[in-house]
Amino acid sequence: MSGTPRQARAAVTAVFFLNGFIFGSWAARIPAIRDHVGLSDGELGIALACGAIGSIIAMPLAGARAARVGSRRATRVALGLMCLAIAVVALAPSLPALCALLLFMGAAMGSCDVTMNAHGVEVERRYGRAILAAFHAAFSVGGLAGAALGAAAAAADLDVRTHLAIVGVVAGAVGLTWSRRFLAGDADATERSAPIFVRPPRRLLALGALAFACLIIEGASADWSAVYLRDELGTAAGAAALAFTAFSITMTLGRLVGDLLVGRFGPQAIVRGGGALAAVGFGLALSASHPVAAIAGFACLGAGMSGVVPIVFRAAGRVPGMAAGVGLAAVSSTGYLGFLVGPPAIGGVATLVGLPTALVVLVALAATVAALAPTTRHAAFAPAAAHEPHPVAA
């Protein structure tokens, strides 16, 4: 069975939430998995790198798959694999087994990220107005919920294997049920004769650069915000954690109102204004060198970057002559690479010139985002011609 655009919107929102919930649950229980397997910090880093490698490898393949068979079927398969992966990852008895399971989980998560965004772009086209930012807000809310419940499970001393198995089973049951209301299977599938892997146009390269810059900022904020407040500004650990909390809250709130803002002001204005807010706000915070200013600065980063990725994904899904899944895969892979290499790069620069100076890189990246705003002009919302998808088997 398949759903109307309104039903598909609710289904995609649910899948984005569940993706965030799975990710948040996993992140909260990483220490428990490390202790269960008996890993050093270095060994844990190797295992986590396997997850990142799996995502980067799988994203282009997932985009091609979504283009060929349609994002409905590709998303349901990727979601099922992701739920299976989270359910079994904590069963790893050794480092090699954990590396293999994380390679699988990373591939499933990366695939689902691409395909669910591809379906979201198609649902948005048929729905009649901008709704993509709301999907990303659902992911953020799901991540916060998963992390909170994960922390509660850890505090209650619930075995990590039991906890993540429950997460996988419940998310799979809910997600595969709701996703039956996705659009029809042929809603965005390409013809068999149509090329899948094509040379990326210049527009897509610029969008990739935008995603790369934005996700470096996000990754660096996650990894270095608390370190900056604690080590450079002398705050307690609890107060230092407020920096990334502020970033996460403003990121989520920005995505909740992002669609309304895009509809009113247009994508270029939102990207340009968001980049300027992030650059000026965080730059002033670094100049002040005060804990309260730093927390406000990270809040500006979150608010400024909140609307950029949904706009970039919308534009990537509408590149002429290229299937939505393929364009999204290219931009997602580039952005995810920034998320991975950004924090270590900041650390390397900090070793040479100190962390406060290294964080000036984030100001420059935010300014770059503002400068690249014209590349998103094609992300202005334009609904598809009204028509209903044909029901097909799940």
JODACOR-V400650 format. One record per residue. N is the residue number from 1. SS is DSSP state (helix for helix, strand for strand, loop for the rest). Layout:
# JODACOR-V400650
n: <N | N>
ss: <SS | SS>
This chain:
# JODACOR-V400650
n: <1 | 2 | 3 | 4 | 5 | 6 | 7 | 8 | 9 | 10 | 11 | 12 | 13 | 14 | 15 | 16 | 17 | 18 | 19 | 20 | 21 | 22 | 23 | 24 | 25 | 26 | 27 | 28 | 29 | 30 | 31 | 32 | 33 | 34 | 35 | 36 | 37 | 38 | 39 | 40 | 41 | 42 | 43 | 44 | 45 | 46 | 47 | 48 | 49 | 50 | 51 | 52 | 53 | 54 | 55 | 56 | 57 | 58 | 59 | 60 | 61 | 62 | 63 | 64 | 65 | 66 | 67 | 68 | 69 | 70 | 71 | 72 | 73 | 74 | 75 | 76 | 77 | 78 | 79 | 80 | 81 | 82 | 83 | 84 | 85 | 86 | 87 | 88 | 89 | 90 | 91 | 92 | 93 | 94 | 95 | 96 | 97 | 98 | 99 | 100 | 101 | 102 | 103 | 104 | 105 | 106 | 107 | 108 | 109 | 110 | 111 | 112 | 113 | 114 | 115 | 116 | 117 | 118 | 119 | 120 | 121 | 122 | 123 | 124 | 125 | 126 | 127 | 128 | 129 | 130 | 131 | 132 | 133 | 134 | 135 | 136 | 137 | 138 | 139 | 140 | 141 | 142 | 143 | 144 | 145 | 146 | 147 | 148 | 149 | 150 | 151 | 152 | 153 | 154 | 155 | 156 | 157 | 158 | 159 | 160 | 161 | 162 | 163 | 164 | 165 | 166 | 167 | 168 | 169 | 170 | 171 | 172 | 173 | 174 | 175 | 176 | 177 | 178 | 179 | 180 | 181 | 182 | 183 | 184 | 185 | 186 | 187 | 188 | 189 | 190 | 191 | 192 | 193 | 194 | 195 | 196 | 197 | 198 | 199 | 200 | 201 | 202 | 203 | 204 | 205 | 206 | 207 | 208 | 209 | 210 | 211 | 212 | 213 | 214 | 215 | 216 | 217 | 218 | 219 | 220 | 221 | 222 | 223 | 224 | 225 | 226 | 227 | 228 | 229 | 230 | 231 | 232 | 233 | 234 | 235 | 236 | 237 | 238 | 239 | 240 | 241 | 242 | 243 | 244 | 245 | 246 | 247 | 248 | 249 | 250 | 251 | 252 | 253 | 254 | 255 | 256 | 257 | 258 | 259 | 260 | 261 | 262 | 263 | 264 | 265 | 266 | 267 | 268 | 269 | 270 | 271 | 272 | 273 | 274 | 275 | 276 | 277 | 278 | 279 | 280 | 281 | 282 | 283 | 284 | 285 | 286 | 287 | 288 | 289 | 290 | 291 | 292 | 293 | 294 | 295 | 296 | 297 | 298 | 299 | 300 | 301 | 302 | 303 | 304 | 305 | 306 | 307 | 308 | 309 | 310 | 311 | 312 | 313 | 314 | 315 | 316 | 317 | 318 | 319 | 320 | 321 | 322 | 323 | 324 | 325 | 326 | 327 | 328 | 329 | 330 | 331 | 332 | 333 | 334 | 335 | 336 | 337 | 338 | 339 | 340 | 341 | 342 | 343 | 344 | 345 | 346 | 347 | 348 | 349 | 350 | 351 | 352 | 353 | 354 | 355 | 356 | 357 | 358 | 359 | 360 | 361 | 362 | 363 | 364 | 365 | 366 | 367 | 368 | 369 | 370 | 371 | 372 | 373 | 374 | 375 | 376 | 377 | 378 | 379 | 380 | 381 | 382 | 383 | 384 | 385 | 386 | 387 | 388 | 389 | 390 | 391 | 392 | 393 | 394>
ss: <loop | loop | loop | loop | helix | helix | helix | helix | helix | helix | helix | helix | helix | helix | helix | helix | helix | helix | helix | helix | helix | helix | helix | helix | helix | helix | helix | helix | loop | helix | helix | helix | helix | helix | helix | helix | helix | loop | loop | loop | helix | helix | helix | helix | helix | helix | helix | helix | helix | helix | helix | helix | helix | helix | helix | helix | helix | helix | helix | helix | helix | helix | helix | helix | helix | helix | helix | helix | helix | loop | helix | helix | helix | helix | helix | helix | helix | helix | helix | helix | helix | helix | helix | helix | helix | helix | helix | helix | helix | helix | helix | loop | loop | loop | helix | helix | helix | helix | helix | helix | helix | helix | helix | helix | helix | helix | helix | helix | helix | helix | helix | helix | helix | helix | helix | helix | helix | helix | helix | helix | helix | helix | helix | helix | helix | helix | helix | loop | loop | loop | loop | helix | helix | helix | helix | helix | helix | helix | helix | helix | helix | helix | helix | helix | helix | helix | helix | helix | helix | helix | helix | helix | helix | helix | helix | loop | loop | loop | loop | helix | helix | helix | helix | helix | helix | helix | helix | helix | helix | helix | helix | helix | helix | helix | helix | helix | helix | helix | helix | helix | helix | loop | loop | loop | loop | loop | loop | loop | loop | loop | loop | loop | loop | loop | loop | loop | loop | loop | loop | loop | loop | helix | helix | helix | helix | helix | helix | helix | helix | helix | helix | helix | helix | helix | helix | helix | helix | helix | helix | helix | helix | helix | helix | helix | helix | helix | helix | helix | helix | helix | helix | helix | loop | loop | loop | loop | helix | helix | helix | helix | loop | helix | helix | helix | helix | helix | helix | helix | helix | helix | helix | helix | helix | helix | helix | helix | helix | helix | helix | helix | helix | helix | helix | helix | helix | loop | helix | helix | helix | helix | helix | helix | helix | helix | helix | helix | helix | helix | helix | helix | helix | helix | helix | helix | helix | helix | helix | helix | loop | loop | helix | helix | helix | helix | helix | helix | helix | helix | helix | helix | helix | helix | helix | helix | helix | loop | loop | helix | helix | helix | helix | helix | helix | helix | helix | helix | loop | loop | loop | loop | loop | loop | loop | helix | helix | helix | helix | helix | helix | helix | helix | helix | helix | helix | helix | helix | helix | helix | helix | helix | helix | helix | helix | helix | helix | helix | helix | helix | helix | helix | helix | helix | helix | loop | helix | helix | helix | helix | loop | helix | helix | helix | helix | helix | helix | helix | helix | helix | helix | helix | helix | helix | helix | helix | helix | helix | helix | helix | helix | loop | loop | loop | loop | loop | loop | loop | loop | loop | loop | loop | loop | loop | loop | loop>
